[in-house]
Amino acid sequence: MNGPPAASGPDAAVISESLEQPEAFGELYRRYAADIHCYAARRLGDAAADDITADTFLAAFRTRTRYDLARSNARPWLYGIAANLIGKQRRSEVRALRALARTGHDPVAESWAERSDSRVSAEAAQGELAGAMAALSAGDRHVLLLVAWADFGYSEVAEALSIPVGTVRSRLNRARRKVRAALGNADPTHVHDFLEVPGRG
């Protein structure tokens, strides 16, 4: 027995279709669930990432009637939901980063290091870097990691976090300055590409 055909076209069209045919929303899950899970796992570990991913798509499905259909790409919207959910577990993330800074042991990185892409490696999670990341405000950390790990440009981060592009720029500059200082003024973009932040407009 065949299921319904997969929705096609831009994300906004899929969301629009799902308003009449809810099962069409599954196409967004197919397109983005693996990326959302990887991002959440890098920040909180595999176990939490399962919940973050499920909750992200549940929240997106429930609020899809409010989605701005003029935005053809739903990726920033989905990452914004995930970032908000991760933010609710900020204490867990900061606790793990501080533990790494003290001990050099990274249980979160162990959960994704084996299957991560070449841009991120377990070696990059050095104590100084982890300490600097833990010291960042939640807002600065969200901006930095959306750029570094989700490959977002400034406008996509602004859309995901519902903040102005100017705020994205200032948060990113502040985060990079703090991380660079923690690394002895070494450019954090050269630490195994852990925080690669190419110039974006």
Residue, then its C-alpha position, 0 to 999 in steps of 0.5 A: m500500500n502506497g502512502p500519499p505522494a511527497a509534497s514538493g516545491p518550496d517549504a512554504a508551499v509544503i506548509s500551505e498544502s499541509l493546512e488542507q492535508p496535514e500529512a504533507f507536513g511530513e515532507l518538512y520533517r524529511r527535509y530537515a529533521a537530520d540537520i536539526h538533530c545534528y545541531a541539537a546533538r552538538r549542543l546537548g548530546d544525542a539523548a536530548a537531541d531526540d527530544i529537541t528534534a521531536d519537539t521542534f517539529l511538533a511545535a512547528f506543526r502546531t503553529r504552521t497556520r502562523y507561518d509567513l508563506a512569503r518566506s519560501n525557506a522554512r529552515p530558519w523558522l525550524y532552527g529558531i524553534a530548536a534554538n528556543l527549545i535548546g535555550k530552555q536547557r541552557r543550564s545543561e549546556v553550560r554545565a557540560l561546557r564548564a565540565l569540559a573546561r575543567t576536565g577536558h572530557d566532553p560527553v556531548a562531543e562523544s555523542w556526535a564526533e564519530r559521525s560529524d562532518s570534517r568541519v567539526s571534530a572532537e579535538a576542537a572541544q578544548g578546555e579554553l574554548a569550552g570555558a569561553m562558550a560557557a561564559l557567553s550569554a545564551g543569545d550570543r551563543h545561539v548566534l555564534l553556533l547558528v552561523a558556525w554549525a548551521d551555516f546561516g548567514y546574518s539574515e537567516v540568523a535574524e529570521a531564526l531568532s526574530i532579531p534585527v540583522g544589526t543585533v546579529r552582527s553585534r552578538l557575533n562580533r562580541a562572541r568571536r572577540k570573547v572566544r578569541a581572547a580565551l584562545g590567546n587571541a588566536d583566531p577561533t576560525h582556525v581551531h579545526d574550523f570549530l567556529e568557522v565564521p566566513g564573512r556574510g552579508 
